[in-house]
Amino acid sequence: MPALISIKIPQKIIPLFQTDKRYIVLRGGRGSSKSWGAVDYIITKCEEKKIRVLCAREMMNSIKDSVHKLISERIIMHGLESHFKITERDIKHINGSEIIFKGLLHNVTSIKSIEGVDICFVEEAQSVSRRSLEILKPTIRKENSKIIFVYNPTNEDDPVHVDFTLTEREDTLNIEVNYADNPFFPDVLREEMLYDKENDYEKYLHIWEGKPIQHAENQVFYGKWEIKDFETPEDAQFFHGSDFGFANDPTTGIRCFIQDDCLYIDRESYKLKLEITETGNYILNDIPTFKTWKSIGDCSRPETISHLNSHNGFNMVGSRKGAGSIEEGIQKIRQFKRVYIYPSCKETINEFRLYKWIKNKLTDENTPKPEDKNNHLIDALRYALEPYDRKTSKIIIPDKRMF
């Protein structure tokens, strides 16, 4: 007999459990319980009968990139550990139900060969490319099968957003749900939401209200950057930078390298309200090479730099600050032919989209001064690149030796 599960989800998500439509869209901002709703739906369907579930996303370098952890946590929260066998690669129910995890971008052959999928859960569906979407749809072909897209819209022209939200379809259930619709919205997220609402309303609209970001010519790096999947060379010369949080500002870390006069950003670390004693381990968990390469940190926090060096084995020095240093750092970044950001660097992508020039209130033209917000990872990037002299392509403070 399947277990009776008590599920707490926002009222708006209930139609997910009632619809017979093939496509289901759950979209909106952070803290809306979109993913929880989709995962609880999958768990209840696995309990009812033997089914096969595919959890897909555009990029998945390892199982850690998937919703494996979230599904496992929800199974445990519902007290169903005895019903499921959770392994590092998949999750199976005692009745034969199976939950598998796949990345779409580099697994064309593998995806096409998948048979018998009853439910496909596509997480972070705003990142799914047109090519991946066209491969996925005919692959999920079992009678009465469903595809669930869960996402926070990024651009108006994201393929899933265009095909299943902006286009009215009779075969699609479209649910918009945000934090205000979630009676279980946690206080810790409420503090973050209120801070963004008060200090950066455009960021608030995207992150919390699920509104697509409007690309504008007053972006500081307008026309210079793009999201790109790339392989980091084994012999890459890394640059590391870190900006330390104050009050509600995040502590950040970033890693980048230069190739063919293009700048590649492949790793980031980002955390609000991070205690100084927790900073080193948190950054190293995201970017382990901070411990073996020289790095540049925000010089206004010498006590943090000292702590990271003495307690976490960092090799960090303070940044150079002064009149014009922000504009100089921006110009250095803009002079690269292109800035490529790896898809998993979500906060860096958000900052590149939201970091803007201050506008002249009388003429509505861009001034040469950037807004002092949405720049924590960008500040870390500026610090990281301080040793690089672009005119000579030389590194003033070189290589990966410990100093």
N, C-alpha and C positions, 0 to 999 in steps of 0.2 A: 504494500500500500504506500502511495506517495505521502510524504510528510506534509502536514498543514503548516504553512509559513505565514507568520505575521509580518506584513510588509508595510513600512512607513514611507510613503512617497507623496510628493505634491499632487493635488487633485488633478492638475493639468496633465500629468503623465498617465493617469488611469486608462485613457483610451488605448494606450499601447497594449494593454492586456486584453482588450476587447475587439480589436480590429482584425479583419481578415484580408486587409490590403497587402499587396506584395512589398511595397516600399514604405518605410517609416522613417521620418525625419524628426530627430530631437535636436533642436538648436537653441542656442542662447549663451549667456555669459557664465562666469565662474560662480560656483556655489549654488547652482540650480538643481542639483541631483540628477542631471541628465544621465550620467554614466551609471550611477547607482540604480536608476530605474531600469536601464537596459540590462544591466548585470542581473538584477533580481528577476527580471522577466526570463532571462536565459536559464537561471537556476530553477525557477518554477517549471519551465518547460522540460528541463532534464528530469525533474522529479516525476512528471506526469507519464512520460513514456520514453522509449529509446529514440534519441535523435542525434544528429551530428551538427555541431556548431563550429563555424569558422570565425575566429576573431582576427580581423585584418586591419592593417594600417599601411600607409604609403611606404614608410621607412621603418625597418625593424632589424637592427644589427644584432640584437640579442633578445632573449625572452624578457629581459628587464625593461625593454622598450614597450612591452605590450601591457594589456590589462590583466595578465596572469595574476599579478599580486592582488589587484582589486577583487577579482573573482574569488580567489582563495580566501581573502579576508571576509568577504560577504558569506561564503559558505560556512566559515567558522562562526561568524556572528549569528547566523541562523541556526547554529547547533547541528549542522549536517555533515560534520567531519566523517562520521561512520558511513555515510552514503556515497562519498566521493574519495577517489584515490588521486591525490595531488602529487605530480612529479614535476621535475624541473622543466619538462618539455610540453606536457599536456595535462589535462584533467579529465578523469573518467568517472562515470557513475556506476554503481553496482548493477544497474539495469542495462548497461551497455552504452548509455549515452556518452558522447565524446566531445570534448572542447579542444580544438587545435588552434595554433597561432601562426600567422604568416605575414610577412611583409610583401607588398605588391610590386614595388619598383624593380627588384632584381630577381624575381621569382616567377617570370612569365610562364615557363614550362610547368613548374610545380603547381601554380595556381590553375592553369588550364586543365591539369590532370585530376584535380580534386573532384570526387564524385559524392553524390548523396548528401549534400549539405542542406539541412532544413532551415537553419538560421545563419545569416552572415551578419556579424556585428562589425561595422566599420568605424573605428575610433579616429578622432581628429580628422574627420572626413573633409575638412576644408583644405587639407594638404594633398588630397588625392588628385593625381594628374588625369587629364583627359584620356590618355592612353590606358592607364590602369583601370579607369572606370569602364572603358569599352571592353576590356578583357574580363573584368569581374562580372558584369551583368549577365552575359550568356553562360558563364561558368556556374552560376547558382541557378540551376535549371530543374531541380526536383519539383514535382507537383506540390503546390501550396507552400513553396519555400518563401522566405522573407529576407529582405536586406534592410538592416537598421543603420542609418547614418546618424552619428552623433558628432556635433561640432559647434564651435563658436566661429561664426563667419569672419573671414579675414578680408577678402576682396569681393567686390560685387561680381567679378567674373570667375570666381572659383567654380570649377565644373559641377560639383555636387550642388552648390548653391544655385547655379543657373538652371540646372536640369530638374531639380526636385523642390526648390523653394520659389524661385522667381517664375517658374513655369507651372501652371495649374494642371494637375494630372488626376484623373479619377482613380488611378491605382496607387495613390500616395496619401498617407496620413501625415500631415505636417503639423508638428507641435513646437511652438515657441515657448520656452520656459526660462525664467530668470530668477535671481535670488529672491526677489519680492514675492514670487509664487511659492517659495519653499518655506514652509513653517518650521523646518528643522535647520534653517540657516545658522551655522555656528557663530558664536560671538567673536572668535578670533578672526574670522573672515569679515565680519561686520566692521571691525576696526579698520581693516585694510580698505574695505569698500568706502567707508566714510572719509578716509584720508584721501583716496583718489578723487572722490566726488568733490571735495573741497579744494584740492590743490591742482588737479589736472582733469578737467571735465571731459575732454576728448578721450583720454585714456580710460576714464570711468565708463564712458559710453561703450567702448569696445570690449574692455575686460569684463565688466559687470552687467551691461545691458545687451551684450551680444550684437552690437552694431558693426557692420563692416567698416574698416578703416578707409578714410578718404585720402587718396594719394593727392598731394598738393605740391606745387612748385616751390613752396616755402619750406619743404623738407631740406634740412641741412645737407643731406647726401643724395638729393634728388638726382635720378638718372645715373648714379655711380655704383649702385649695389644691386645684388639679386640673391635669391635663395638658390642654392645649388648643392646637389649631392656630389661629393668628390672624395677621392682617396687621399689620405694624408701620406706623403712620401716618408719612407723609413729614414731618410737622411735629412728631414726637414729641420731647418734652423728655427727653433721656436722663440717667440717673444711672449712673455707673461706679464700681466698687469693686474692690479687689484685696487679697488676703491672701497673705503670702509664706511659703513653706515653710521648715521647720526640719528638718534630718535627713531622716526618712522622710515628713514631712508634705508635701502638695502645695502648689505655688504656684497661685493661682487668680485669675481675673478674671471679672467679671459685669457685664452691662448690663441695665437695666430702665427702664420708664417707667410713668407713672400716667395712667389714663383712667377717668373716671366713678367715682372713688374705689376703683378696683381696681388692683392692682399686676400688671404684666406683665413677665416675665423672658424675653428673647428670644435672649440670647447668653451663652455661657460659655467659659471657658478653664481647663484643669485639667491639671497636669503634675507628676509626682513627680520629685524629684532634679533640679530645674532650676537650672543655674548662673546666677549673677547676670548674667553677660554674655550669656546666652541668653534671659533673661526677657522683655525688651522685644519682641524679634522674634516670640517665641512667642505672647505675648498679642495683639500686633497682627495676626498671621495669623488669629486667631480673632475678634478684635473690633477692626477697624481704627479705629473711632471713638474709641478711647482716645487717639489722637493729636490729635484736634480738640476734644474736650470736656474739661472739668475733671473730675478723678477724685480719689477718696480712697483712700489706701493705708494699710496697717498701720503705725502710727507707731513700733512697736518695731523697725522696720528702716529707719531714716533713710538708711543708706548705699544701700539698694536704690532708695528713692524718688529720691535724688540721681542715681544712675546712670541711671534711666529718664528723668528730666527732661533730663539733659545729653547722653546718648548716643542716646536714642530719640525725643526731642521730646515726651515726655509733659508734661502740665500737672497734676501730681499733688501733693497736699498730704497731710500725715499725719492720721490719724484721731484722734478724741478718745477717750481711754480713762479709766477711773476706776471707783470703786465704783458698782455698779449699771448700768454702761453696757451690759452684755450683756442683762440683763433689760429695760432700757429699749428697746434695739434690737429685741428680740423682740416687745415690746408694740406698738411702732410698726408692725411688719409684720403682727401679728395684728389690728390695728385697721382694716386695709383690708377692704372688703366681701368681696373674694376675691383670691387670688393665683393667677395663671395662668402656667403654665410651658410654654414651647414644647417640643414633643416631642424636638427634637434636643439639648436641654440635659439629657443623660442623668445626668451627675454631680450636677447640681442636684436632679433628681428623686430620685435615690438618697438624697441628704442629707435632703430633706424627708420621706422615708419613714423614715429611720433616726435622725433627731435626736429625742431623747426627754428627758423630765423624769426626774430621779433619783427612784427610788421609796423611800419610807420602809420600811426593812427590817422594822419591827415591825408596821406597819399595812397595808403594800402599797399605800399611797396615794401619789399624785404629790406631790412636794415642789415648791416654786417655783424650784428650781435645775435647769438643764439639764445633761446630761452633756457633758463636754468632749471630744467626738469627733463625727465626721460633721457638722462645722460649718465647714469651710474656705470653701466657697462662701457659706454662710449668714453667716459673719463678713464676707466681702467685700460681701454684700448689706447688712448693717447699716451698714458704712462708707459705701457708696454713698448710702444714704438719710439720712445725717447732715444734709445741707443742707436737707432737706425738713421744714418745720414743718406737721404734719398738722392742727393746730388751726386754723391760718389758711390752709392750702393754699398757703403762700408758700415760695419757695426762698431760703434765707439766702445761699447762694453761687450766683448764677444763671447761666444761659444758656451758650451754646457759644462765647463769645468767648475768645480766648487771653488769659491773664493774665500 
